[in-house]
């Protein structure tokens, strides 16, 4: 197949590109390297430095003999999008190319506006480009479970059957986003559903939970093929942060009461899920939603799991509850359905003690790279915009 991987320089994009290239697909990677700029702005970097994309692609081709092409450009430039799709005519588009961080979007007016402009306009350009150049292409979009929030009812997979005043209908599941980033994803979902309903596009929205994991089958083939691992307060996930804190001997920082519950999945399972979506495309006019996670944990449960892993490694790990920088429910009901990918054949890699111990061992090997100042939260949801520009 001709597979276009948007955001192919990123944590998910790079392993995805290698995965599809390894199975013999024709892969084109697109990126504008904005994420690297955002990291420089906030003074953060991955646990292990990630080589430039061109160097990684060269190493991949040397090790495997599989070719991958790179196209550098911004999806907010519609001319770039149209030219890209006209030239490559992809059969599947995997779209990761968005600003992916809730804290980044909550730093103030400028970052909030940038996040929504970058994410929504880029995706809109893609929708129009697909309609123009490759209308039968299957559009696979990375969404987020954060679109749903934490409602006091079971979370269905994208759609909800409702009965009101004696009448019935099927509607998109109500959204209760927790940040300006999550709101950009909600707008994306609505725009894509509209394009499917009106233009007959085929699309799959992958509402993914937080991803953990460092290695895939392809990253382990040779040095320099690794992907990024962020533990900081802007782009790092809670499990990564806890692993790093355990490795360097500082207390785990649980935000608030720690009852915040989400669905998690292994990086290897992200690749499985995307592959299943590509190989089983939606029908023309179908907006399909998969809730992409394998297990649900609260922050407190994750902290206890890391504490136990530390104990097995001879580390004395402490757990501290700190003031929550976010505005969110710290104790809530959470039951999200996630059966559609399992029905297609997903075989999950669960967060076992062995998996946790392996991740902690990898992090400990690179503990000297950790910047402790990048771990504690600097972005607060109630802070608003206090820049000179706002004043």
SVG drawing of the C-alpha trace seen along z (x, -y; Angstrom):
<svg xmlns="http://www.w3.org/2000/svg" viewBox="-43 -46 68 57">
<polyline fill="none" stroke="black" stroke-width="0.4" points="0.0,0.0 0.9,-3.6 0.9,-4.9 1.4,-8.5 2.6,-9.1 2.0,-12.6 4.1,-13.7 6.6,-10.9 9.4,-12.5 7.4,-12.0 7.1,-9.5 4.3,-7.6 5.0,-8.7 8.5,-7.3 7.7,-3.8 4.6,-3.8 6.6,-4.7 9.1,-1.9 6.4,0.6 4.7,0.1 7.9,-0.1 9.0,3.2 6.0,5.0 6.7,3.8 4.4,0.7 5.5,-2.4 5.9,-5.0 6.2,-8.7 6.9,-10.6 5.8,-14.2 6.9,-16.6 7.8,-20.2 9.8,-19.5 7.7,-22.0 7.8,-19.7 11.5,-20.0 11.0,-23.8 8.4,-23.6 10.8,-21.6 13.4,-24.3 10.9,-27.0 10.1,-25.2 13.7,-24.1 13.0,-20.4 14.4,-17.4 13.8,-13.6 15.5,-11.3 17.8,-10.1 18.6,-12.5 16.8,-11.6 18.8,-11.9 17.5,-14.1 14.8,-12.4 17.0,-12.2 19.7,-10.4 17.2,-7.9 15.7,-7.2 19.3,-6.7 20.0,-4.2 16.7,-2.4 17.5,-2.0 21.0,-0.8 19.8,1.8 16.7,3.1 17.0,2.2 13.6,0.6 13.2,-2.9 11.3,-5.7 10.8,-9.2 10.6,-12.4 8.6,-15.5 9.1,-18.6 6.2,-21.0 3.4,-22.4 -0.2,-21.1 -1.5,-24.6 -0.2,-25.4 -2.9,-24.1 -0.7,-24.3 1.8,-21.9 -1.0,-19.5 -2.6,-19.5 0.8,-19.0 1.7,-16.2 -1.5,-14.3 -1.5,-14.9 2.1,-13.5 1.8,-10.5 -1.9,-9.5 -1.9,-7.6 -4.3,-4.8 -4.0,-5.4 -3.2,-8.5 -2.1,-8.2 -2.4,-11.6 -0.3,-12.3 0.8,-15.8 -0.7,-17.9 0.4,-19.7 -0.2,-16.9 0.1,-18.4 -2.7,-19.7 -0.2,-21.6 1.4,-23.3 -2.1,-24.5 -2.8,-25.9 0.3,-28.1 -1.6,-31.2 -3.5,-32.8 -0.7,-32.5 -0.2,-28.7 -3.9,-28.0 -4.6,-29.9 -1.6,-28.3 -2.7,-24.8 -6.2,-25.1 -5.1,-26.9 -2.3,-24.4 -4.5,-21.3 -7.8,-22.3 -6.6,-24.2 -4.1,-21.4 -6.8,-18.8 -9.2,-20.8 -6.7,-21.3 -6.2,-17.5 -10.0,-16.9 -10.2,-19.3 -7.0,-17.8 -8.3,-14.3 -11.6,-15.3 -9.6,-16.9 -6.8,-14.4 -7.6,-10.9 -11.3,-10.7 -11.2,-6.9 -8.2,-7.2 -8.8,-6.0 -8.1,-8.7 -6.9,-7.4 -6.8,-10.3 -5.2,-10.1 -7.8,-11.4 -7.8,-11.2 -9.9,-9.7 -9.6,-13.2 -12.3,-14.3 -14.9,-12.5 -13.7,-13.8 -14.9,-11.9 -18.7,-11.7 -20.8,-9.9 -22.0,-7.4 -20.3,-4.6 -18.3,-6.0 -19.3,-4.3 -17.1,-4.1 -17.8,-7.4 -21.5,-7.2 -24.5,-7.2 -28.0,-6.0 -30.4,-8.4 -34.1,-8.5 -35.7,-11.9 -39.4,-12.7 -40.3,-9.5 -38.0,-9.8 -34.7,-8.0 -31.5,-9.0 -27.8,-8.1 -25.5,-11.0 -21.8,-11.6 -21.0,-10.9 -21.1,-14.2 -17.7,-15.7 -16.3,-17.3 -12.7,-18.2 -10.2,-19.1 -7.9,-21.6 -7.7,-23.7 -5.7,-20.9 -8.5,-18.4 -11.0,-20.9 -9.0,-21.0 -9.4,-17.2 -13.2,-17.6 -13.4,-20.1 -11.3,-17.7 -13.8,-14.9 -16.8,-17.0 -15.1,-18.2 -14.2,-14.7 -17.6,-13.3 -19.1,-16.1 -16.8,-15.3 -17.8,-11.7 -21.5,-12.5 -21.5,-15.1 -18.6,-14.1 -18.6,-10.3 -15.1,-10.2 -13.9,-7.1 -12.3,-7.8 -11.3,-6.2 -10.9,-8.3 -8.6,-6.6 -9.5,-7.9 -6.3,-6.9 -5.4,-6.9 -1.9,-7.8 0.8,-5.6 3.7,-4.1 6.7,-2.1 10.1,-2.7 10.7,0.2 9.2,1.8 10.4,4.6 11.9,2.0 13.5,-0.4 15.5,2.6 17.1,3.4 20.0,0.9 21.2,-2.1 19.8,-5.4 16.3,-3.9 14.9,-4.7 11.9,-7.0 11.5,-9.9 10.8,-9.4 9.4,-12.5 9.1,-12.7 8.8,-16.5 5.7,-18.5 4.7,-19.5 5.0,-16.5 5.7,-13.7 3.0,-11.3 2.4,-10.4 3.9,-6.9 7.0,-8.2 7.3,-10.9 6.9,-8.3 9.5,-6.0 12.1,-8.8 11.4,-10.0 11.8,-6.4 15.1,-6.1 16.7,-9.3 15.4,-8.8 12.9,-11.6 9.2,-11.1 6.6,-10.4 4.3,-13.4 0.7,-12.5 -1.5,-15.4 -4.2,-16.0 -6.1,-13.0 -4.8,-10.7 -8.1,-9.1 -7.9,-10.4 -8.6,-7.3 -7.7,-6.8 -7.2,-4.1 -3.6,-3.2 -1.8,-1.2 1.6,0.0 3.5,-1.6 3.5,1.7 -0.3,1.9 -0.6,-1.6 1.1,-0.1 -1.2,2.9 -4.3,0.7 -3.2,-1.5 -2.3,1.5 -5.8,3.0 -7.4,-0.2 -5.4,-0.4 -6.0,3.2 -9.8,3.0 -10.8,-0.4 -14.1,-2.1 -16.7,-2.2 -17.3,-5.2 -19.2,-7.8 -18.4,-6.0 -17.0,-7.9 -15.7,-5.1 -14.5,-5.6 -12.3,-3.2 -11.5,-3.8 -7.8,-2.8 -6.6,-1.5 -6.2,1.8 -6.3,1.2 -7.7,-1.4 -5.6,-2.7 -5.9,-5.5 -2.9,-7.7 -2.7,-6.2 -2.6,-2.7 0.2,-3.6 2.1,-5.1 1.8,-1.9 2.9,0.1 6.0,-2.0 6.7,-1.8 6.5,2.0 8.8,2.0 11.3,-0.2 11.2,2.2 12.0,5.1 14.9,3.1 16.2,2.3 15.0,-1.3 13.1,-3.0 10.3,-4.9 8.1,-7.4 4.8,-8.8 3.8,-12.4 0.5,-14.1 1.0,-17.6 -1.4,-20.4 -3.1,-19.6 -2.1,-22.2 -5.1,-21.2 -8.8,-21.8 -10.2,-18.2 -12.1,-15.7 -9.8,-13.8 -12.4,-11.2 -14.9,-10.1 -16.7,-7.2 -14.9,-5.9 -15.9,-3.0 -15.0,-3.3 -15.9,-0.7 -13.0,0.6 -14.1,3.7 -13.9,2.8 -10.2,3.2 -10.3,6.4 -12.9,7.7 -10.5,7.0 -7.8,9.0 -5.9,6.8 -3.7,8.8 -2.7,6.4 0.7,6.1 -0.5,5.6 1.3,3.6 2.7,6.6 5.4,6.5 7.9,7.7 7.0,4.9 7.3,2.3 10.6,3.7 12.0,3.6 11.0,0.0 12.4,-1.1 15.7,0.7 16.0,-1.2 15.3,-4.5 17.8,-3.8 20.5,-3.3 20.0,-6.9 19.3,-8.5 22.3,-10.8 20.4,-12.6 17.5,-13.6 16.8,-17.3 15.0,-17.3 13.8,-20.9 11.7,-19.8 9.6,-17.4 7.5,-19.5 4.5,-21.2 5.0,-24.8 1.7,-25.2 -1.5,-25.9 -5.0,-25.8 -6.2,-28.8 -3.2,-31.0 -4.6,-32.5 -2.4,-34.7 0.0,-36.9 2.3,-37.9 3.1,-41.5 1.2,-40.9 -2.0,-40.1 -1.6,-43.2"/>
</svg>
